[in-house]
Amino acid sequence: MTEHKEHWEHIHATKGDAVSWYQPASTESSRLIRACGLPVGATVLDVGAGASVLVDELLEAGFRPTLLDIAESAFVRVRERLGARASEVAFLVGDITAIDLPKSQFDLWHDRAVFHFLTEPEQRQAYVQALKKALRPGGFVVLGGFAPDGPEKCSGLPVCRYDAQGFADQLGEGFDLLEASRELHPTPFGTLQAFQYARFRRL
């Protein structure tokens, strides 16, 4: 965990928005979250939130966001950007495969580009266990990661690539696949990355 934390602390502290996954607006994530029809005041956990602008959009929608990231340096920029509104956000620093999340706390679990970094089966199992603990029954999951034709590495690290069924297989029983979509993400460096998204409801 220490090695991974140091890697991501360095990335966020030194590169700012000059990272391949940066988006000026969280278009597909926001669309899939809206499709869940959650009420104002719903609780949303953004796993691997980094300095993403999704939290700004969640606040505008009236949700109660919790941001989780292994790198505390990412949250410095988020707090600066949000200003006084940062007090409306819960910030958690930790590794999603090791952190102890509260039980049935969240109405929606969002992850864009964390799960695909979990290349070992035990990492993925720990992730799914954390998800099942923290997401209430009837809650939603929105997952996004590199598609089968997407990059094989990101930020110098190997990744696993998934189609929608691949995501479903990793979650296992108890989740209903509601929707799947693809996105060709334009990076700040002028390249395109193929992302797969999937939206689930926990049974």
C-alpha positions in Angstrom: 0.0 0.0 0.0 2.8 2.4 0.9 4.3 2.1 -2.6 1.0 2.7 -4.3 0.3 5.7 -2.0 3.7 7.3 -2.8 3.1 6.8 -6.5 -0.3 8.5 -6.5 0.7 11.2 -4.1 3.5 12.1 -6.5 1.2 12.1 -9.5 -1.4 14.4 -8.0 1.2 16.7 -6.4 3.2 17.3 -9.5 1.0 16.8 -12.6 -2.2 18.7 -11.8 -4.6 18.4 -14.7 -1.9 17.0 -17.0 -3.0 13.4 -16.5 -4.5 11.2 -19.1 -7.8 10.7 -17.3 -8.6 14.4 -16.8 -12.0 15.5 -17.9 -13.2 19.2 -17.7 -16.8 17.7 -17.2 -17.7 14.3 -16.1 -20.1 13.7 -19.0 -20.8 9.9 -19.0 -20.4 9.5 -15.2 -22.9 12.3 -14.6 -25.4 10.9 -17.2 -25.3 7.4 -15.6 -25.7 8.9 -12.1 -28.7 11.0 -13.2 -30.2 7.8 -14.8 -30.4 6.3 -11.3 -33.1 8.8 -10.3 -31.8 9.4 -6.8 -33.5 12.0 -4.6 -32.0 15.2 -3.4 -29.9 14.4 -0.3 -28.8 10.9 -1.6 -25.3 9.8 -0.5 -22.7 9.2 -3.1 -19.2 7.7 -2.7 -16.7 8.6 -5.4 -13.9 6.0 -5.3 -10.6 7.3 -6.5 -12.1 10.8 -6.8 -8.8 12.5 -7.2 -9.3 16.1 -8.2 -12.2 15.3 -10.5 -14.9 17.9 -11.1 -17.6 15.3 -10.5 -18.0 16.4 -6.9 -18.9 19.9 -8.2 -21.7 18.3 -10.2 -22.9 16.1 -7.3 -23.2 19.2 -5.1 -25.2 21.1 -7.7 -27.5 18.1 -8.0 -28.2 18.3 -4.2 -26.4 15.0 -3.3 -24.2 14.4 -0.3 -20.8 13.3 -1.7 -18.0 11.5 0.0 -14.7 11.4 -1.8 -12.2 8.6 -1.3 -8.7 8.6 -2.7 -5.4 7.1 -1.7 -3.6 10.4 -2.3 -4.3 13.3 0.1 -2.5 15.6 -2.3 -5.5 15.3 -4.7 -7.9 16.8 -2.2 -5.8 20.0 -1.7 -6.9 21.1 -5.2 -10.5 20.0 -4.6 -10.8 22.0 -1.4 -9.2 25.1 -3.1 -11.6 24.8 -6.0 -14.8 24.3 -3.9 -13.9 27.0 -1.3 -16.7 27.2 1.3 -18.6 24.4 -0.3 -15.8 21.9 0.7 -17.5 21.8 4.1 -20.4 20.0 2.4 -18.1 17.1 1.3 -16.7 14.2 3.3 -13.1 13.4 2.5 -11.6 10.0 3.1 -7.9 9.1 2.5 -7.2 5.4 2.1 -6.8 2.4 -0.1 -10.1 1.0 -1.2 -8.8 -2.5 -0.8 -8.0 -1.9 2.9 -10.2 0.9 4.3 -13.0 0.1 6.7 -16.1 1.8 5.3 -19.3 2.3 7.2 -22.1 -0.3 6.7 -24.9 0.6 4.3 -23.9 4.2 4.2 -24.2 5.0 0.5 -27.0 5.2 -2.1 -24.6 5.2 -5.0 -21.0 3.9 -5.5 -19.1 5.6 -8.4 -15.7 4.6 -9.7 -14.1 5.9 -12.9 -10.7 4.3 -13.4 -9.8 2.7 -10.1 -11.0 -0.8 -10.4 -9.0 -1.4 -13.6 -5.8 -0.9 -11.6 -6.6 -3.9 -9.4 -4.6 -6.5 -11.2 -4.5 -9.2 -8.5 -7.6 -11.3 -7.6 -7.3 -10.6 -3.9 -7.4 -6.9 -4.6 -10.6 -7.2 -6.6 -12.1 -9.4 -3.9 -11.3 -6.9 -1.2 -12.8 -4.1 -3.4 -16.1 -6.0 -3.9 -16.3 -6.8 -0.2 -15.9 -3.1 0.6 -18.6 -2.2 -1.9 -21.1 -4.8 -0.6 -20.5 -3.5 3.0 -20.9 0.2 2.2 -23.7 0.2 -0.4 -27.2 -0.1 0.9 -29.6 -2.8 -0.7 -31.3 -1.2 -3.7 -28.3 1.2 -4.2 -26.6 1.8 -7.5 -23.1 1.2 -8.8 -21.5 3.1 -11.7 -18.2 1.6 -12.9 -16.0 3.0 -15.6 -12.6 1.6 -16.7 -10.6 0.8 -19.8 -12.5 -1.2 -22.4 -11.0 -4.3 -24.0 -9.6 -2.1 -26.8 -8.3 0.5 -24.3 -4.8 1.1 -23.0 -2.9 -1.8 -21.4 -1.2 0.7 -18.9 -1.9 4.0 -17.2 0.5 6.2 -15.3 3.2 3.5 -15.8 1.0 0.8 -14.1 -0.6 -2.3 -15.7 -4.4 -2.4 -15.8 -7.1 -5.0 -16.4 -9.6 -4.2 -19.2 -13.3 -5.0 -19.1 -16.5 -5.0 -21.1 -19.8 -4.7 -19.3 -20.1 -8.4 -18.7 -16.6 -8.5 -17.3 -17.6 -5.9 -14.7 -20.7 -7.9 -13.9 -18.6 -11.1 -13.5 -16.3 -9.3 -11.0 -19.2 -8.0 -8.9 -20.8 -11.4 -8.8 -24.3 -12.3 -7.8 -26.6 -9.7 -6.3 -26.2 -7.0 -8.9 -28.5 -6.3 -11.8 -26.8 -4.8 -14.9 -29.1 -2.0 -16.0 -27.1 -0.2 -18.6 -23.7 -0.3 -20.4 -22.0 2.4 -22.6 -18.7 3.2 -24.1 -16.8 6.5 -24.3 -13.8 7.5 -26.3 -12.1 9.8 -23.9 -9.9 12.5 -25.4 -6.9 12.9 -23.2 -5.1 16.3 -22.6 -2.4 14.9 -24.9 -4.5 14.6 -28.0 -5.0 10.8 -27.8 -8.2 8.8 -27.4 -8.8 6.1 -24.7 -11.7 3.6 -24.9 -13.6 3.4 -21.7 -16.4 1.0 -20.7 -19.1 2.0 -18.3 -21.7 -0.1 -16.6 -24.5 0.8 -14.3 -25.8 -1.7 -11.8 -28.5 -1.9 -9.1 -27.8 -3.9 -6.0 -30.6 -6.5 -5.4 
